[in-house]
Structures are given as structure tokens and as C-alpha cells.
């Protein structure tokens, strides 16, 4: 059973460099070189894998400009000529190198490879599109699209122009490949807030961003890069995995730089005499790459040695194995803490494989075979397959970002290329105005003219031109292309406005750039007044990214009424929901001295008097009265116009009110089960326990989602009540890292030592309810044995409960009363000081659904020993972030606590790691975001049911 997934994503793109009038443009060679050295070799790899029965998966983004060129008969015919000349050159090279065995073997390799490519191309009649379709239909390759001309979308000014880039790209993909794409490779992985709404409107389900986009998301993703995030408009963002990308891309440590691989820059087009090579370079004599290269990288500042194909192939196999091994370790590490199978998204430019890295297709061949056939840890998956398996994902707002230099727009907006944008933006606005005018007319020539104007604008918007200007390579060509398209655009608009359009003029422009033949001008018609751009980086005023949610919380306790951990958990969740624009109303029990109605940190709190307040002689009757009071208050609020989107109930004590509110008002119901009666008592033994167990089952069965704090609790729900896993959501309790003034704190801790009579020596601390399931009796039983080895230890026990007197007697009987301090109830401030004072915190629970006390100890940097049970088992990993003991085993407690006391350095190291994990995995902002995702899912399900005439 695999532990995680690997999603390989290749992005194939070239700017539109087709020139009908001439066949000697150097830039057109970009297409032929990429086809010959990357695209066809990759297709051959995929075809062989399919023939060999390898059930591989890979995602391939093909830009609309590249796709249009691949499907163009002119490009196809010119490529055949280019291929024939290269085959001819390879044949001549076989003869020329006959007396040089090493070079001759390389020449033979090229000739054999080129002949294989020529045979493959012949079978396809020169058209690669059917091969792409065939792979797509077989389910092995998921084909996705890109913006029409690869425009850097955050720098496009108008929403209409962005929409046109997206929809024309999708239309082109569907027209040529036969299927509407589900995903998109955003040009340069460039995202800006608000773009997700346009993606959603276009029907796109997912896109890719760079890793730092997730790192700066709000809230920070609790699953890191190992799962996608839903944006505010429910489009999934997948983050590039930095580690896997670095192993291939890095100039310092990436595989392509291995000394045994072929050297890209030593080409016979530059090395051989002009009289020999001239038929195969540019007609004007400009030296160019022919693709025939005889040397390996060898090393820096040393003579280049002859390439050895066999050694290079061996290296490709080794590197594929190394890559798989590292991804397996990466997945295994992530699987230890993640609540689902981790996903590693490895993304690359397709042209890297074969063109820049000659052995790249071999590497992919080996890798896909190894993962599919050998790995017990990894499974290949496409983004669509992942989203089908995991429909629920965390939601966050993503910042503006790209995968370019320094992560934002620096490459495409700087002193070398910033001049283009004032012209592009002016052209966008003029085109939109012209299309609005034309929308009321019906002149075919005018429509053709504006379609061509739109093509010229789109071609000028290509991010490639700004990139080239920044990179200072083919600058003249990039400037000329930008300039020429804008000049043609201006010429069309002038003639359109003057009413002087001529059919010959438009036809000539259409022939020069026959791209996007079915371009729909309606895409440029304004739909809203929004703008999505770098300077604003927002959605227009009055349009919230999320419609505000209203959540009704039902909880029998809420601060200042605190009995157990439930009160604080509800409070913390509620206030972090409020911070994320959720309106929260809490119905709870009466608390002496607290207002009946108040707003606390944005939370609307209603404390309700029961009809028989505080009558603990009949516990179930008091619970029933509290639930009736909650229903009466909800009825009152509903009459005043309050209508929640979801009810969130906490434990069985509010179950009757929750179930009746769901029935009465047809509202979705989410329930958090903080603990179960069966677990608290290690079984059901009395009629009261049986009744509570039944009430728990009724509430769980009627809930649409049940939140639990650990996998242990999820298993308990399934085992005891048969509740389906797909409706169970694991949301651990959260914790905030405390701040304190060190100097003042030290003074307070010295005073506290004096107050509790622990002036010297070490402190072992427990805090919690004094009940059997907390295991305090085990700690006392172990204490004499620990004191024999560490006589300076004082056991400090905080908390109250029905066993408090019994535990005091136990300490007396064991002769440890002088080394034991029972403090009773302590407030939060005193508890926190005790955590800071303690040398070890011990929680030997017999039953612990989650274990918030463990998180509290971790937050304060207190070394930790817990029982290996329930939720504690999922929080604490032995010798990594704390120590664990066998639940109920006194000898195990003695052994582990003594080890901690004897190894202070390891204790400090584990405690520091634990503290870091609090911020990473138990951040309340993350957990609130996860809850919001579940609430919205329930709201959408309810709406869907209502629209179909059903009930909820």
C-alpha cells in the first residue's frame, strides 16, 4: 500500500514564431529544435511505456501557441525539411568520424536516433497532435492548457483581456485536442488575488504556483506543500515541490550538470569548418546549433572529453533511482504527521528533457518504470485524480507570486521592458471599447478586423518578449515583435474607427498570423467592473472574496465557565473564526458573575439560565432543561432575522437542541465529539452511561459532519457507531505560543518555588482532572521508585476532581507525601508558570481523546512524557519531540521518567522541536480555516438539495 503520491508536470511552451513569408528566421528553429530534441523523444518514451503495459501518469501542459504551431501544415512541412537535413548531416558525420572510434560511436547514436524519429514522424504524417490525443485518451497523460499567448496575467490590466487569454486558450486546446482542459499552467506560474474567480468562471479546476506562494498564504497551509489549497473561489492551487525541483533544476547540484552527461554548448555547428557545415547552419553563415554534439560535460576548466552514451545512460538510471528514493523518504517523513497521503508535485519545463538535458527523456523513462513497478511508497497521480480522491482541502488566500527571479514580477517588469505596458494597457482598453461598439452592429468585415486586432494584442502580450528583453538574448527580435503587433493593432483600430476597412488588408494580416481562427470577441465584452492587476492586487470593492458565514455554536461550557478542555477549545476556535470573517454566535450555559449577553472578541455569546439552574441531583434533567433553553433562544433569534448557515454542536450535552434545530430549520449540522463515554470509563457499565452512550450515537448519526481531534477518535466513531470515514473530519485542538519577559519571569518562578515548597531540586508536573482515566494514581505509584534514584524530585499535581482525596491518601500510604504537592485548581497564569518551572511534564492517561495538556507543555518548552494512548500517541513521537510510556504500565513510566531526568540535553532538544511543531501543525488559524472549508461544503450541499426540491 503506497504511502503517498508523486505528480510529474511538464510545461511545453514556445512563443508563436511562425513566419509565412520566410523560412530563414532563426527564431523558427526554436520550434524545430524542441520538436526534434524534446517533444518527439518524450512522446516516444510515453508510447514505449504504454506498449510495455506500464500504468504511468504524467501531466503535460501544452501552450496554445505551441499547439497551434504543431498543428500547422506550414510548420509540419518545414520541420520535415529540417529533420531530413539533420539526418543527412548525421550520415555525413558517420563517414567523417570513421577513423575516430569514440566519436564514431556517438555519430552512429545520432543517426539511429534521427532515423527512429523520422520513422515515427512518418507514421504520424508529420503531425504530433494525434499522438497527444492518443496518450490523453489512454488515461496516461493528462493534457492541460495555458493562457492563449502565455501572457503574464498579473500585468494584464483589464479583466476582459485576462478572460480572453484564458478562454481562447481553452478553446484552442479543445479544438485541436478534442477535450476541454480541467487545469491550467498559469504563464510563469504567475498568480494574483482575484485571478481565481476568472479561472472558476472559465470552468478551470486547478493551477500551479511556486512553493513560496504557499509559504505566504493566509492562513499558512497546515499540510505544507503536500496537498493543494482551495482559493476563495474553490479553484485548487498545487504548489511546486522545492526539493524535487532543485534536484533537477539546480545549476550546482542538479542532475543535468553531471560530468558524464552530454555537453550542450559544444556543437559541431560551431566547431567544424564552414565549408563543411555551411549547408546545415543559417544561409547567411550565422553559426547555430545542429544538435550534434560529441563531448560530455567533463568538468570545469578542463578539456572536454568525448561523450560516452552507455555511461550517460547508466547515470540516468542511477539518478532516476536517486530521485525516487528521495521522494520516497520525503513522503514517508510527511506521512508521519499528515492526515492523508502526501502529494509531491514536481514541475519542469518540457524542453529541459532532451533539448537542454539530452538524457532527460531516458531519466523520465527509468523514473516512470521504477515508480510504477518497484516503489512500495510512491504512486503516480495526476492533479485531477488527486482532487477526485480528496474532495475536501484547506482554503487560503494566496499572494501575488511567480516562479521567476526573486518570486514576483521582477523579470517581466523592470527598466529593460517596462515601456511595453503603457502601450499594451492602452490597446486593451481601446479593443474593449471597439468590441462594445461592434456588439450592436453586424458587419462581417468589422468583426474579422476586430478579431485580428485581438490576435495582434494577444501576440504582443506574450510574456516571452519581456523575458527576452530582461535576459538580453534575442532582444531585437523581442522588441520588433512587440512593436509590430502593436503597430498592426493600431492600424486596424484606426481603419475601424474611420470606417475604411478593406478586405485585402485584413486577409493579408490573417494569413501572416493564422492563429485562433475561431476567436470569440464576446470575451472582451465587459461583465463586471473588476480589475485584476499587480498595482491593485484586489477584487473590486463591494465584492467579498468569501460570502460571510454565520455559525451557531452550541456548547454547555464557555469561558468563564471552565470545567474541562472543551470550554477553551470552543472559545479559541470561535475567536479565530471571527478573525477569518465568520460571524459566530455561541449558546451556552449560565456562568455566575458573567453577563447573559455580551460580545467577546467579536463572538456573540448568549448565556442561558436553565429552568432548574444548577440542579445536579438529576444530571440528565438539567441537560434537558439547558437544551430547551437553547431552542427557545434560537427561536427568538430566528424571529429577529438571524439565520445561521450551519450549526456546530459540541458533545452530547447539547445534542437534543442541535438535532431539533436541524429538523426544525433544515440547517446543516456539524458536531465535534471531544470525548466519548465509552472511552472515559473503558466501557459502558451503568444505566446512566448507557443513556449517554445512546445520546452520543443519536447525535453522531444525525450529524452531516463529525469533527474529532485525532485519528484515534475517528476510529472510535467508526468502531462504536459505524460512522462513515468520509463524513469524519480530523481537526486537532490548537495552541498559541506564549510570550514572556525573561527577567520578570525568572523572578516569578523563584517566588513560585518558594510558595509550593520546591526551593531546590527538580519538578515533575501534572495538571488535569483528578479522575481515574488521567492516570495520576500510576504516577504516584511510580514516585517511590523514581525518588530512590532521583531524591531531589518534587511531584507537583494541579487540578481537582472526585479522586483528589483518594490520591492524597495514596501519597500518604506510599510515604511520599513530603515530596508531593496537591495544588487543587490553578488558573491559567499559575498553570503556565508551573509549565515553565517544571523539568518534566507527565501525563500517564489511560484514555485521552486528544491531549491538549501535551500541547500546552510543548508550547512552553517543557520536556514531556505521555502515555502511548489515544490522541497523545499522535502528538508525541518517542525521543523526537518527547517520550512515551506504555499506557497503564508503571514500570514503563519509571523507566522513561528516569531516562528524561538523566538526559537533560536530549530533553532540551526534544522540547525545542516540540515547540516548533506547535507553530507548524497546531496553529488555530489553520484549524479555523479547515473548519470553514467544512462549513462551506455543508452549505453547498444544502443549497444543492434545496434547489432540487429536497430537504436537508
N, C-alpha and C positions, 0 to 999 in steps of 0.2 A: 504494500500500500504506500504510494508516494506521499511525501510529507509536504510538498509544495509544487509550485508551477514556475515554468520559465516561458516568457513570451518574447520571441525574437521578432523585431520590427525593422524592416529595411525601408528607407525612403529613397525612391528613384525620381530624380528631377533634373531637367535641363531647361534653360530658357528657350523660347521659341526662336530658333536661329535658321529657319528655312528661308532661302533666298531663291526665288524662281528665276530671276534674270541671270544669275551667275552661279557657277558651281565651284568657284575657287575661293570662297570665303573660308578663312582659317577657322572661324568660329563654328562653321558647319561640321568640321572634323570632330568637334566635341561629341556630336551625336554618333558618328561612325565609330570613334574610339570606344565610347561607352557601350555601344551595341556589341562590338567585337570582343572587348576585353572584360566586360562586366555582365551585361544583361543576358546575352546568349549563354555564356558559361554558367550563370546562375540557373537559367531555365533548363539547361542540360542536367545540372545537379538535381533539380527538382524532378525532372522526368525520370532519371535513373532511380531515384529513391522510390518514386511511385511504382515503377516497373518491378522493383525488388520487394514490393509489399511493405515498405516502411511507412508506418502510420504517423508521419511527421505533421507538424503545424508551424506555419510561419505567416507573418503579416507583411504585406508588401503595399506601400503607398506609392502610387504612380501618379505624378502630377499631370494635370490636363494638357499642359503644353507638350510634355514628353509623349503622352499618349496620342496626342494629335499628330505628332511627327512620326511615331511608329506606325500609325495607320495611313500615312500619306504616301500615295504611289510614287511621288517625286523622290521623297527621301528613300523609299524602299529601292528604287532603281539606282539611285546614286550610291547607296550602300553596297549593292551588288557589285558595282564597278570598283568601289574601294576595296571590297573583300577580294575580288579577282586580282587586283594589282598586288595586294598583300600576299596572296597565295603565290603569285608569280615571283615576288621578291624572296619569299621563303624558299622556293625551289632553287633560285639562283644562289641563295646562301648555303644550301646543302652542298652545291657543287663547289662554291668558293672555299668552304671550310673542310673540304675532303681530306686535306693533309694535316688537320688540327683536330685530333680525336675529341678533346673536351668540347670545343666549340661546335664540332660537327654533331655531337650528340644533342646539344641544345638546338641547333638548327633543325635537326630531324624532329625534335619535340614540337617546334613551332609548326612545321609543315604538316605533321599528323594532326595537330590540334586544329589548324585552319581548315584542313580538309574535312574534319568532323563537323566543324561549324558550317562549312559550305553545304555539306550533305543535309544537315539539319534544316538549314535555311531553305534549301530546295524543297524539302518535304512540306514546308510551310508556305511555299510560293512567295517567299520573301517577306511574309507578314507575321510578326511576332504576336499579334493580338489573339489569334486563335489559340496559341499556346497558353497565354494568360487565362483566357476563358476556360480552357480545358482544366487547368490546375485549380481554378476557382470552383468549377462545378464538381471537382473531385473532393472538395472539402479540405484539401491540404493547405491551400494558400488563401488567406483572407485578403482580398484586394480592397483598399480604401483610397480615398481621393485627397485632394489638396485644393487650396484656393486656385481659381482659374489660371492666373498667371503668376502664382507664387508671390502675391503682394504681401508686404509686411503690414499686417492688418492693423496693429495699434497706431500706425502712422497714416492710415487712410482716414480722411476727415469725416465723411458722411456715412451714416448708417446704410443709405441706399447703395452706395458703392461697395460697401462690405458685403451686403446681402447679395449683390450681383456677383461678386467674386466667388462667394460660396455656392450659389445656386447654379451659375454657369459651369463651375467645376463639377458639380454633381450631375448636371445634365450631360456634360461631355462624357463623364465616366459611364453613365447608364447607356448613352447612345453607342459607345464603342465596345463596352464590355458586357452589356446586356443586363446588368443588375444595378439597382440603386445602392450606393455605398451607405454603410451604417456608421463608419468612422471617418475621421479626417486627420491628416497630418497638417497641423497649422504651420504655415510657412515660417521657417526658422524657429519653430516651437514658440512663436510669439503670441502671448495671451494678454488681454487687458480686461478688467472688470466690465461686465455688460456684454461682452462678446458671446458669453454662453447663452444669453437669451436668443441671439440671432442663430446660433447653432441649433438650439432647440426648435426654433421656428422653421428651420430648414429640414428638420427631421433627422439630424445627426445625433448619435447616441454617445459618442466618446471622442476624445482627442488626447494629445500627448503634450506634456510640459517638461521642462528641465527639473532636476531634483530640488534646486533652491526655491522653486515655486511652492513646493510643499513645505519646505522648511520655514517659509514666511507666511504660510496660510493662517487664517484666523477662523476657528481655533486651530492650534497646531495638531496635525493628524496623530491620533493615538496609535495608529498602526504604521506610522512612518511612511516609507516608500513602498511598503509591502502590500498595499491594497489601494484601489482607486478612491478618489473623493468625488462625491456629487457636488456640483456647483449649486448656487442658489436656484438655478433653473433646471436642475435634475439632469444635467449632462455630466457624464463621467470623465474625469481627468485622470490619466495614467502618468505617473512620474518615471522619467528615465532613471535607471539604477546607476548611480555614480561609479560604484566599484566595478561592475561588469563593463561599463563603457570605458573606464580608464585602462582596463587590461587590453583593450583593442586599440583605442584612440591615442593613448599617451605616447608622445614622442620619446619619452625617456624610458618607459617600462612596457609599452605596448608590444604585442606580438609582431606586428609588421616590421619592427626595427631589428628583428633577429638577424644576425650576420649571415646565416645560411640562406636567407630569402633573397629573391631577385632584386637587384638594384634598379629602381625606376628611372633614375636620371641619366644612366649611361645607355644611350640608344644609338644604333648604327646610323640613324638619320643625321646624327651629329659627328659620329666617329669616322665614317668611311669617306673615301674620296668623292668629290662632287660628280665627276664624270660617271661614276658607277651608280650613285644613289639618286641622281637628279630626276629620273622618271618617277620616283616614289616620294618626293618631297614637293613643296609648293612650286607651281610653274615659274614663279618669279625668282626661285632659288633660295627662298627662305627655308632654313633648316627646321624640320619638325620631327616629332616622334613618329616612328614607323610601327612601334610595338615590338620590335625585335631587339632584345637586349640580352647580352651574353654574360653579364657579370653578376655576382652576388654582392650583398651589402659589404661583407668582409670586415669592416671596422672603420673607425675614424682615423684619418691621416695615415692610411696605409694603402699600398697599391691594391686595386680591386682584383679579386681572383675570379676565375671562371665559375659560372653558376652550375651547381650540381642538382638536377631535378629530383633525383632519388632522395638525397639528403634533405632537400627542402620539403618534399612530401612527408618524410618521416617527422620533420619538425611540425608540420601542420597537424599531423595525428597527435603528437605529444601536446601541442598547445590546445587542441580540442579537448583532450583528456584533462589537462590542467584547468581549462575554463570550466568544464563540467564539475570537476572536483571542488573548485572554489564556489560555484553556485550551490552545490550540494551542502557544503559547510555553511554557507550563508543562510540557506533555507532551514537547515537544522537548528542553527542558533536562533533564528527568528521564530521557528515553530515552538520553541520552549516558552515563549511569553505571549505569542499571538493567539487570538481566539479563533483563528481559522487558518487554512493552509496559506502560507506566504506566497506572494507573487513577485517574481523578479522580472522587470521589463528592461530588456537590452535592446537599445535602438542605435541604428547606424545608417549612414549614407550608403545606398546600394553600390555606388560607384567605387567605394573603398574595396569591395570584394572583386578582385580581378584586374581593375584598372590601376589603382594605387598599390594595392597589395595583391600581387599576382597569384599567390597561393590562397587567397581568401575564399574562393569557391571550394577548394579542397578542404579547408578548415571547416566550412559550413557543412560539407558532406559528412566528414568524420563526426562533427558535433551532433548533427541530427540523428545519425545512426547510433551513436553512443547513448545519447539521452533516451532515445526510443527503445533501444534494445538492452542496454546494460544498467541504467540507473534505477535503483530502488527508492530513490529520494525525489527525483525530479520528474515532472510530466510536462510536455509541451502543450501550450494552450494559446488560443487567440483571445483578444480582448472581448469579442462577442460571446465566446464560450464562457469566459470568466463571469461576465455580467449575467449570463443565463443561470450560472450556478449560484452566484452570490448577488441576489437582487437588492439586498439592503447594504448600503455603505454609508460611512460617515459623510457629513456635509460640511463644507467650509467655503469661505470666500478666499479667492486666490488673487495675489497681487499681479501687477503688470510684470512680465518677465519674457525672456527668450533664452535660447541656448547659445547666443552669440557672446563675443568677448565681454567679460565682466557681467554678463547675465541680463542685460536690459536692451536698450536700443542704440548703444554707442556705435556699433558697426554701421548702422543704416542712417544715422543722424549725427553728422559731425561736420567739421569745416570743409571736408572734401566733397560732401554730397548734399549738404543741407539746402542748396539752391534749388533743388528739383521740387521741393514740396509746395512752395507757393504756387508753382505752375500746375502741379497735379491737383491741388485742392481747388484752385480756380476752375480747372477743367471739370472736376466732379460737379461743382455747383452749376456750371453752365449746362452740362449734359442733363442734369435733373430738371432744370427749368425747361429745356427744349423738349424733353420727353413729356412733361406735363402739358405743354402746348400741343404736341402731336397727338396726345391721348384723345383730344376732341376732334381730330381730323382723320382722314382715311386715304392719304396719298401714298401709294406703294413705294415710289421713289424716295419720298421723305423718310419712310420707315427704313428702307435699305440704307439711306445715308446715315441715320442716327445709329443703326446697328453697327455700321462701320466705324462711326465715331466712338462708340462704346468699345469696340475691339482695339482701336488705337489707344484709348485711355488705359484699358486693361494691360496692354503690352507695355505701355510706358510705366505702369505701376509695378512691374516685376521687381522684386527685391534684389534680383541678380545684378541690376545695373548699379544700384547704390553699393552693393557688396564689392563689386569690381572696382568702383571708384575708391572705396576705402582700402582695398587690398593693393591698389596701384599695379594691376597686371595689364589687362586689355582696356585701359581707361578710355582711349579714343573711341573704341567701338561702343562701350557702355554709354558714353556721353552722346555719341551720334544716334544710337538707338533711342535714347530718351528724347533727345531733341527732335528727331524725325517723326516719331509718333505724335508728339505734341503739336508739331507744325501741321501734320496731316489732320489732326483733330481740329485745330483752329481753322484750317481751310474749309473743312466740311461745315463747321458751325457758321462761318461767315456766309457761305453759299446758302445754307439752310435758312438763315435769318433774312437773307436778301431775296429768297425765292428764285435763285439762279442755279439750281442743281442740274447737272447733266448726267445722263445715264452712262456715257462713256467714261466719265471721270470716276463715278462710283464703281463701275465694273473693273476698272484698272486697279483701284485700291483693293477690291475684294480678291482679285487674282493674286496680288502681291502677298496678301496675308489671309489665306483661306482657312482661318481658324474659327471655331464656334459658329458654324453655319446657321444654327437654329437659335441664336441668342435672343432671349425674350426681353424686350425693352421694358416690360411691366415691372421688372425687378428694380428699375430705377424710379418707379413712382413712389413718392413719399407715403409711408404708412403711419409713422409717428414722428414726433418732433425730437426723438432721441438723437444723440450723437455719441459714438464710442470712439474716443481718441486718446492719445497719450497725454495731451495737455489737460484734459478734463478727468479722464480715468473714472467715470461715473456713469450711472444710469440717470436719465433726466429727473429733475425734481418732481416729486409727487408720485413717482413710480418706485415703490419699495421693492428691494430685491426679494424679500420674503413677505407674503401677507402675514400680518401679525397673528400669532396663535394665542388662543385663550385656553389655559389649562386649569381644571378644577382638581385640586389636591384634597384627598380625604385621609387624615391621619389622626389617630387617637391622641398622639402627643406631639407637641411642638414647643420650642423654647418660649417662656422659661420652664415649661413643664418637661422635665427630662428624667426618664426612668432608665432607658437603655440607649443603644446607639441609633435607634430609629429616629428619634426627635432631631438629632443633629444632621442625620443623613437627609431628611426631608427639607430641613432648613437650608443646608448647603446646596442641594440640587435646585431648590426654588430660587435662591438668590442668583445663581449662575444662569438659570433660565431667563430671569429678568434681564440680566446683562446682555443676553442674546436676543432681546426684543420679543420676549414671550410675556404675555400678561398672565400672572399666576394668582389664583385665589385659593386659600387654604381654609378648609373647615376642620376644626379640631376641638378638643375638649377644653373645658374651663380650667384656667390656671389662676390660683389665688394671687391677688395683687396685680394681675396683668389686665390691660384693657380688653373689653369684649370685642371691640372693633379697632383695628389700627393698621397702618401701612408700615411694614418693616423692610427697609432696603428695597422698596418697590413691590413687596409681596403684600397682597391684601389678605389680612388674617381675620378670621371670624371665630372667636372662642365661645363655645356654646354651653349653656347651663343645661344639665340633664334634668328630667322631671324628678328624679330621686338622686340628687347630686351626692357623689361620694359614698353611696351605699355599697360597701364592699362585701356585705354578708351574702348578697346574691349577685355574683360577678356577671353572669350571663344576662341577668335582668338589667344591670347597669349598662352593659354593652348595647342591649336592645334600645334602651332609652337614648343613648348617645346617637345611635343610628337614626332614630326617629327625629331627633333634634336636627341632625344634618339634612334630612329630607325636607323638613319644614323650612329650614333656612334656604335651601336650594330653590324650593318653590317660590319663596319670597323674592329671591334674586332674579329668577326667570321672569316673574311678573314685572320686575323693574327693567327688563330688557337685556339682562345678562344671559348669554348663551355660550357655554364653553364648546371648544372644538373636540375636546377629549377629557375623559375622567381618568385620573390617576389615583388609584387606591393603594394604601399601604397596609398590608397584612389583613388577617381575617376579621379583626375587631371592627373594621368599617365595611365589611363585606356586604351586609344587608343593604345599607344605603347605596353602595356602589352598584349592586345588581338591580335594585329597584330604579335608580336614576337611569341606568342604561335602558331598561324596559320602558320606562315612562317617557323618556325624551329621545329615544332612538340615538343615543350617543355612543361613540366608541369607548371601550373600557380597557385601560392598561392597568395592570396590577403589579406591584412589587411585593414579592414574598421575601421578607427579611430573615425569617426563620420558620421552622415547621415544628409542630407539637411532637411529632414522632421523633424528630432528632433531639429535641430538648430533653426528652425522657427516655431515649433509647428504646422506644416502642410506645404502644398505647395500652395503658394499664387500668384506667379508671373511667367511669361514665362521663365525667367532665372532659377528660382527654379525648374520649371517643367523639363527643359532641363537637369539640373544637376541630378535631381532625375532619369531621364531616363538613363543617362550615368552610374550612380551608379548601376542601375538594370542590364544594359548590362554587365558591368564588373563582377558583382557578379554571374550572370548566367553562364558566360564563365569560371569562376574560378573552379579549381579542389578542392581546399580547401579555405575556407574563415576564416581568423583569426579575432577574435573580443576580446575586452578586458574585457568583462563582460557577465554574463548571460542575463542581460537586453538587450545588443546589439544583442545577439543571438536570443532573442525573437523578436526584431525589424526586423531582417533579415527575419525571418520566417513569421512575420505578414505582412510586407510591400512587400516582394518579393517572398515569398513562397520557400525560400532557405532551402533545407533539413537539418535537425539537424545533421545527420550523417556526413555531409561534413563541418560542422562548428566546429572550434576548439577555445576554450576559452583560450587565453594567455594574462593574465593581464600585464600591464606595470610593470616594475621593479624599484627598488630603492636600492641604496647603502647607508649603514650607514656612516655618516660623522665622521671624527675625528677632534678634535680641541684641541688647547692648552688653558687650562682653564684660566691661569693667563693673557695671552695675549688677550684672547677672552673677558674677563671682561673689560679690558681697552678699547678695540674697541667698545664694546656695550655702555659704558658710553659716548664715543665720538659720537656714532650714536644717542643716546638720545638727545644730545645737538643739533646735526645737524637737526633733524626732529622736534625739539621743544616739546619733550615729556620728560622733565627733571625729572618729578616725576609722580607718578600715574601709572596706568596700561594701556597696549596697546592691542587693538583688531586689528588684522591684516587680510587684504585680499590681495591676489595677483592673477592677471589673466587679461584677455582681458576685456576691458570696453565695453561689449555688453549686450543686454537685458537678454540673456539666463544665464548669470553668476549671476544675481540676486543682483548686487550691489545696485540697487535702493531700494530693500527691506531692506538692511542693513541700508541705510541712513534714510529710513522711520522709522525704529525701534530706531535709535540712540537717539532722544529726550527722549523717554520713559526710555531708559536704563540710560541716564545721570541724570534723575530725581532720580534714586536710587543709582547710582554709578557715582558721579560727577567727579571723578578723571580719567575717561577713556578717552584715545585718540584713535580715529579711523584712522588707517594708511592704505591707499589704494594704491597699486602699480600696474602699468600696463597702457597700452594705448589702444585706440580703438575709434570707431566712437561715443560712448556715453560719452566720457570724459568731454566735455564742458557741456553737459546737466546735468551730475551728479554734476558737480561743482555748477551749478545754483541751483540744488535741495538742496544742502547743505546750500547755502545762504538763500534760501526761508524758510528752516526749522530752521534757526537760530543756526546751529551747525558748521558753517564754522571755528570757532575758535578751535573746538575740532576735526577737520577733516584735515588730511594731504593727498593730492593727490601727489604722488611722480613721476608719469609717469613711463617710462620704468626703470627698475633696472636690473643690470647684476646679474649673478648667485651669486657672492660673497656677494653683498649687500642684495639680496633676502634671502640668508642663514642667514645672520646676523639678519635680521628682524624676521625670524622664531625663532631664539634663544632669541631675545628680547621680543617677544610677550607673553602675558599672555594667550591669546586665539586666534586661527586662525579660521576665519569664512568663509564658502563657501556656500552661500544660493542659489545655482544654481537652475534654472528651468529645465535645460537639461544638463546632464553630462554623456557622454557615459562611461567614466571610472572615472576620477578624480585624475589625477597624483598629483595635489596640496595637496590632502589629504595625500598621501604617503609622500610627502616632509615634511609636518608638523609632521607626525608620526615619520619620521626618525630623526628629530631634537628634539623630545620630547616635542613638542608644544601641549598643550590641544586643542581639535578640536571640532568644531560644523559644521555640514554639513546638507544640505537638504536631506531628505529621498527620493532620486530620482536616477534613472539610476544606474551607476556603484558605486556611492557613497554609496548607500544602501547596497551594497555587501562588501564594505571595512569597514564601520564603524557600530559597533553594539552598540546601545544606552546603555550608562552607563557602558559598558565593556571596550571599547578602545576609546571612545569618546562619543559625544552627537549628537543626530539628531533632526531636526525640520521638521514640515510638509512643503513640498515644496510650495512656494508661500504664506505662511501664516505668516504675520508679527507678530501677537500676539504670535505664537509658537516660532518665532525667539527671541522675547523679553523674554519670559519665560525661554527658555533654556540657553540663554546667561547670563541672570542674575543668574540663578542657578549655572552656571560654575564659575562666578565671586565670588559667595558667598561660594563656597566649594572648596578651593584650595587644600586640602588634597586629595579629590576624584579626582580632576583634575590631580594631580601628579601621582596617582596610575594608572589612565586610560592611561595617556601618556606613562608611563613606559611599560605597557602591549602592547600598540600600537607599541612602538619602537622594542620590542621583536618580534612582528609579522612581521615587515618588513624583518628581517633577516630570519625568518622561511618560509614565504609564498611568498615574492616578491623579491627573490634573482634572479638577472639577469642570473646567471649561470644555475639555474633550468629552467628558461624560455627559454634560448637558447637551452638547451637540449631538451625541449619539441618541439621546432621548428624543430630541427634536425630530430627528430623522424618523424614528418610530412613530411619533405622534402624526407627522405629516403622511406617512404611509397609511395609517389608520383612517385619517381624514379623506384621503384619496379613495380608499376602498369604500368608505361610507358613501361618498358622493357618487361613485360609480354604481353602487347598489340602488341608491335613491333614483338616479337617472333611468335605471332600468325598471323602475316601478316596484322595487323590492323593499324590504325592511332591513333594519340593522339590529 
